[in-house]
Amino acid sequence: MTQWECLLKNLGEWRGSFTRVSPHGKIIADTPSVVSLKGLNNNQTIRQIIRLGGDEKVLEYSSLGRGVLFFENGAFSQGTIQLGPFSEFGAELGLIYENRRLRLVQLFDKNGQLEQFTLIREHLAGTPAIQSPTLTVEALLGEWQGEAVTIYPDWRSPDRYSTKMQLQLDSSGSLVQSLSFGDRTITSTATINGSILTFSQDLQKQVQVLLLPDGASATSPLKVQFRQPLFLEVGWLITPNLRQRMIRSYNDKGEWVGLTLVTEHRVNSV
């Protein structure tokens, strides 16, 4: 399946809202939205109409930029290809499930500081607008098993592998995460402060997970550090025992190197 054919999985009229969120999880604004993607010339061209509040923007395109990749189910990410000093940095990560889409835009300022998120929750026009509860730590506890596929900006063959994630609270009330993929296992601990989980006690390498409305989560470095690898992630708890995650990865040179989609099911609750 070509990248263009994967894009076509997003055709239709998507109704929902764009919710601007501060780095600490405060909702700044919520704006109703309609995003229409229509195929022209036997789907060789896409016309995209974005209605946000009272504003309307029309785009037409027949090819895809270098900063975007699509998975076979229509999930995608677009954003910065190469990080540079004193330049803004950001990406959109979009998940799709049946008649629903959940998209997250993460933006960092010119100093590398996390600036804001935009959470976009949509459903196809004419279908039920199902929403999940705001995500909580308790909703994620247990053991999750899944399948991951990683696709690459250089078009090499995708990698597919199984994943396992164990999430539990320790005696101090911190969250312990054990993540296994392939033959590697990484264990890390997060402090919990309301809807904010903070991993790593090293101030230079802190990673924040923000628990958001509609079962969403946003994972990001609090500050982009040059010459260090980093990743941006969106998670979506679609049903109590089904979750999708997308990870956009950069290497220590600041180059975008891969995009991973994980689909996981809870096999044991705590």
N, C-alpha and C positions, 0 to 999 in steps of 0.2 A: 504494500500500500504506500503510495507516495505521500509526501508531506501535504500536498494540496488536497488529496483525498481525505486525509485526516482532518484538515481544516473544515471540510464540508460537513463533518459531524456536528458543527456548531450552527448550521443554517437554521433560520427560524427567527421568531420575534420573542426576545427574552425580556420579561418584566420583573422589576425588583427595585433595589435601591443601592445607592453608593453611600456608605457610611464612613466618614472620616474619623479616625481614632488617633489619639495622642500616643506617644511612645509608652506611656504608663497605663494605657487602656481606657482613658476617658473618652467618651463619645463627644465629638466636636460638632458634627452636623450629619444629618441623614436626609438624603435627597432622592425622591422617586426617580426611577430611570426606566427607559425602554431602549433596548439595543436590538436592532433588526439587521440580520445578515441574510442577503438574498443573492442567489446565483444568477448571473447574466451570461449570455452567449454559451449556452450549454455548460454552465458552471465554470467557464474559463475565467470569468471575472466575478469578483465579489463586490457588491455595494453594501456598505455598512453605514447605518444611520444610528446615531447616538443622541437620544433625547434625555437631557439631564435637567430636571426642573423645567424652566422655560427656554433653555438653550438647545439648539440642534446643530449637530455636526455631521456632514456627509463625507464618506471616504470611498474611493473606488480603487481596487488593486487587482492585479493579475499575476503577481509573484510575491514571494515572501522575503523579508529581510534576513540578514545574517544572524540577528539576535534572537530569533524565534525558532522554537522546535515544538512539534506536535507528536502526541502519542496516538496509537491506533483508535482509541476510544474518543478522541477529540480533545483530551486534556492537553494543556500547552503552557509554555512560559515564554515571555519576551522581556528583554531588558538589556542592561549594560553588557557588552562583550568583553571590554578591557577596563579594569579599574585604573584610574590615574590619580596622582596627588592633586589636591585642590580642585577636584571636579565632582559634580554630583553623581550619585550612584543609586541605582534602583532596579527593580524588576517586578513584573506581574507574574503570578502563578495561578493558573486556572484549572479547577477540577470540574468534572462533569459526571453526573449520575442520573440516568433515566431522564426525567423532565426538568432536572435542576442543575444549575451551575453555581459554584462558589469560587470567587476570584479574590485574590489578595494582592495589593500593590504595596511594596515596601520601599520607602525613600530615605536616603541619607543625604545630609548636607555636604557642603564643600570641605568641611573639616572632618568628615567621616562619622559624624554623630547621627544616630538614628533620629529621624525628623518626624515622620508620621506614617500611618498606614491608611489605606482605603480598603474596606471590606465590601465586596460586591456580592449580593445574594440575589439569585434570579431563578425564575421558572418560565417554561414555555407558555406563551399566551394560550388560554383556553384549557389549561390543565390546573390541577389543584396547587395552591401555594403552600406546600408543606414546609414547616420550619422545625428545626431541632432545638432543644433547650440550649441556653448558654452553657458552654463547656465548664466542667468542674474537674478537679483532680480525682475525686471519687469515681467519676464516670469512666476514667481511664485505667483504674487499678486492675491488675490481673496479668494474665499471659496472653500475648497476641502472636499469631503466626500468619505469615503472609508471603506474597510473591512480589519481587521487585524487578523492574526493567529499567535499565539505564541507556539513554540514547545520547549521541555525541554531536557537537557542532561540526566535526570534521567528517560526518557521514559514515564513519566505520560501523560495523555490525553492532546491533544492540547486545548488551549483556543481560542475562536473566538469571536470577538466583532467589533462593528462599531466605526469609528473614524470621527472626523471633525477637520479641521484646517483652521483658518482664518489668512491670512497674509496681512498686510497693512502698509503703511508708515504714521508716525505721522507728526506733524507740524515741527518738528526739522529735519526730514529726516531720522530718525531711523526706523528700521523695528520692528513692533509689531506682535508677533506670539501668537495666542490663540489656544491651542491644547486640544481637548476633546476626551476622550476614556472611554467607560463605563460611570460611573457617575462622573468622575473627569475632571476638566478643569484646565490647567496650562497656565498662560500668562507670556510671557517674552519679553524682548526688546533687540535688537542687534544694535550695531553701524556698519555702512557700510563703508568699506575702499576698494574701487575697488572691487575685487573678493573675499574679506575676510569679513565675518560677525562674530562679536564677541559678544557672549551672556554673561551676568553676569558681573557686575562691581567689583565683589570680585575676586582679583587676584588669590586666591587659587582655585577658582572653574570656571575659564574661559573655555568656550566651543567655539570652532571655527568651522564655516561652510565655507568650501572652494568651490567656484563655479568653475567648471572644464569643459573641452571640452566635446562635445557629450551629453550635457544635464545632466552631472553628478554633484554630490555634495558629499563632504566628511565632516562628522561631527565627531569631536574628542576633547578630553580635550587637552589643550596645554601642560599640565604636569599631569602625573598619580600621584594622591595623595593616599597613602595607608590609609586604614580604612575609605575610602569614596567610595560609589558606583559610577560606571561610565558606559558609553556606547559608542560604536562605531557605526556609521551609514553610509550607502551609500544611495544616492538618485539618481533616474534616470528619467528625464523628457523625456518619450518615444515619445509622441506626445504633442502638445500644451496643451491638456486637460487630459492627462493620465500620472500618475507618480507612480513609485514603490519606496518603501524604505525598507531597511533591517536594523534592530537594533540588535546588539549583546551586551547583558547586563551582568554586573558583580556586585556582592553585596559588602557590606562594608568589607567583609573578603577576597575580591579578587577572589572569586569563580565565574566561568562562570555559570550563572543561567538560561539563556533563550535566544531565538532567535525569533525575530518577523519580519514577512513580511507584509507590508502594501501596498495595491493596492488602489489608490485613483483617483477620477475624479474631475475636476473643475466644480462646479455647478454655480458659479457666478464670473465674473471678476470685478476688482475694476474700 
